[in-house]
């Protein structure tokens, strides 16, 4: 009897070990087919000359990569994209934390304000860019109207397309406007899960509001900040819509995604497109890992 | 995502290539124009037994769709857009079936002067379906009020623009300077106004010398912007926006890179224009007199992956019929008009419209098309046109924005031409 029970227990244990694998198998298969295989194919083909304008497809080593780094439009886009990512992650995360802290407590009309705050995230990026494009318009834009009516500018100004860094900053504004709501929601959810007992205990110990924020709140929402920062990083490193609508194909504010699109579908240089998309993917993964490590390991200042 | 999809499919099986599938009587037509009215398509189905599934796709999206589908040998349509600028590319890639078995370019030449734009080495890559060409338009009411004559030369134009400025119109000329295809096309037109073309028959740059037409054209465009004849906001303005938001709203009084058909389809539409019956097509003001008009016709072709090419060819014959096109452009009144339909591609169709008097200034357009329209490239658009155009609009845009000189701009464009020619 005991032997029979032990055998059944071992079988259950074996099934118990297999069950998680069986449950995740569909997802693993799904990712492998739709992500890993194309990534592997992209990696391989990035070392080939693949262009319908220059057949046949042939191995050309690192030529695609060398061509990318010799292309001034691509190098400009690298710098722009790093700026988009750095400013985007920092700004959207800080604004997300500030918004979450401000809206953590319940008050009248909080629900309406929450709905308004997440609206930019819910809108398609192209629609937002079109709205902002109209706001920046030198002839009819509300930005010029407001600044002019406040006597801050003498005549109507052209904001996009003349100065590289002004163009980058104005595109970044739109991007941060779109990314911040999701960061805010992620951090707000984490904030609301913190037990009030911890704050009561800190108050009993005589901690100030600022000290409670740094010693209680910040450490406990660190995982949420990491998630928010990584999603902002991925979004901003892959920015396309806002750049295309606000800046067109001009190199001034161009991003890596736009260059990938142009290399592939305008120039029909698929090998170059594969190489660039692979570099963007690697950069995104490495930077995301860096952000996570930084946020998790950096001790909170006391 | 598109890239990885393309990577996966590049070695994939050809789907539908060369399949005629004569048993099917339906075709898919992907175009960037709205669908003709159902009654019009029903008429075609009644005549031929072929059902048309019309898919409207934005111009840029359609170009991407053609590239991604064709490069992965995937069926997406039986007939689709063949833009004049991609003819060389399509000839080299072999993405479209030559149409010579259905259409004879030699016999059509007299009635369809722009058909040569769609021929490469004797192969007809697409069939033009409109007679689009660049035109100069002016607001005659504004000119009269300012005491300026309708300009016949570029110097006369500059003088007229200055009079308009003195009369209160701040920036009377529209040149769209956004880094987009419309800026490249405008340069070809301005180069024609100065009496030249941008590339030779051997695709050599013809614009690097300061005395060349191409160089002078860029200098004119940049100077017009910097001197204030063109509004500062135009650095980000695209072509269509210039027509609808500037000319149609009487912000400007002259367009050097307008499109044939704009008077009827934009300026004389009371609901969206404040210049009804004020704008006229005029012969292109050139260096010494009337200059050519650059033709940029739209075409329709049959991809090699089409499932029903014979039915597609039947549709294209019907779609490019002279009388049909004249009717859709307004010959029989508004009930048969296809919204936004451009000018008929055949001179015979345009003549029908001109005689009817139902389309604004159709007789003027017919004269311009017959006497002045010329292809932007003498040997047809090169296979590397997209990259060339990108260099053109990027550098002219940068020169206007003050980030490089005109000389640097032409040098950069010429350098790109050398690179592209070297890479084949």
Boltz contact constraints between the chains, C-beta under 6 A:
constraints:
  - contact:
      token1: [A, 38]
      token2: [B, 4]
      max_distance: 6.0
  - contact:
      token1: [A, 38]
      token2: [B, 7]
      max_distance: 6.0
  - contact:
      token1: [A, 38]
      token2: [B, 8]
      max_distance: 6.0
  - contact:
      token1: [A, 41]
      token2: [B, 7]
      max_distance: 6.0
  - contact:
      token1: [A, 41]
      token2: [B, 8]
      max_distance: 6.0
  - contact:
      token1: [A, 42]
      token2: [B, 4]
      max_distance: 6.0
  - contact:
      token1: [A, 42]
      token2: [B, 7]
      max_distance: 6.0
  - contact:
      token1: [A, 45]
      token2: [B, 7]
      max_distance: 6.0
  - contact:
      token1: [A, 52]
      token2: [B, 71]
      max_distance: 6.0
  - contact:
      token1: [A, 52]
      token2: [B, 93]
      max_distance: 6.0
  - contact:
      token1: [A, 53]
      token2: [B, 92]
      max_distance: 6.0
  - contact:
      token1: [A, 53]
      token2: [B, 383]
      max_distance: 6.0
  - contact:
      token1: [A, 54]
      token2: [B, 424]
      max_distance: 6.0
  - contact:
      token1: [A, 138]
      token2: [B, 233]
      max_distance: 6.0
  - contact:
      token1: [A, 139]
      token2: [B, 233]
      max_distance: 6.0
  - contact:
      token1: [A, 158]
      token2: [B, 232]
      max_distance: 6.0
  - contact:
      token1: [A, 158]
      token2: [B, 233]
      max_distance: 6.0
  - contact:
      token1: [A, 158]
      token2: [B, 235]
      max_distance: 6.0
  - contact:
      token1: [A, 160]
      token2: [B, 236]
      max_distance: 6.0
  - contact:
      token1: [A, 161]
      token2: [B, 235]
      max_distance: 6.0
  - contact:
      token1: [A, 161]
      token2: [B, 236]
      max_distance: 6.0
  - contact:
      token1: [A, 162]
      token2: [B, 401]
      max_distance: 6.0
  - contact:
      token1: [A, 248]
      token2: [B, 178]
      max_distance: 6.0
  - contact:
      token1: [A, 248]
      token2: [B, 179]
      max_distance: 6.0
  - contact:
      token1: [A, 248]
      token2: [B, 180]
      max_distance: 6.0
  - contact:
      token1: [A, 249]
      token2: [B, 179]
      max_distance: 6.0
  - contact:
      token1: [A, 250]
      token2: [B, 179]
      max_distance: 6.0
  - contact:
      token1: [A, 250]
      token2: [B, 397]
      max_distance: 6.0
  - contact:
      token1: [A, 265]
      token2: [B, 64]
      max_distance: 6.0
  - contact:
      token1: [A, 265]
      token2: [B, 67]
      max_distance: 6.0
  - contact:
      token1: [A, 266]
      token2: [B, 386]
      max_distance: 6.0
  - contact:
      token1: [A, 267]
      token2: [B, 387]
      max_distance: 6.0
  - contact:
      token1: [A, 273]
      token2: [B, 3]
      max_distance: 6.0
  - contact:
      token1: [A, 277]
      token2: [B, 3]
      max_distance: 6.0
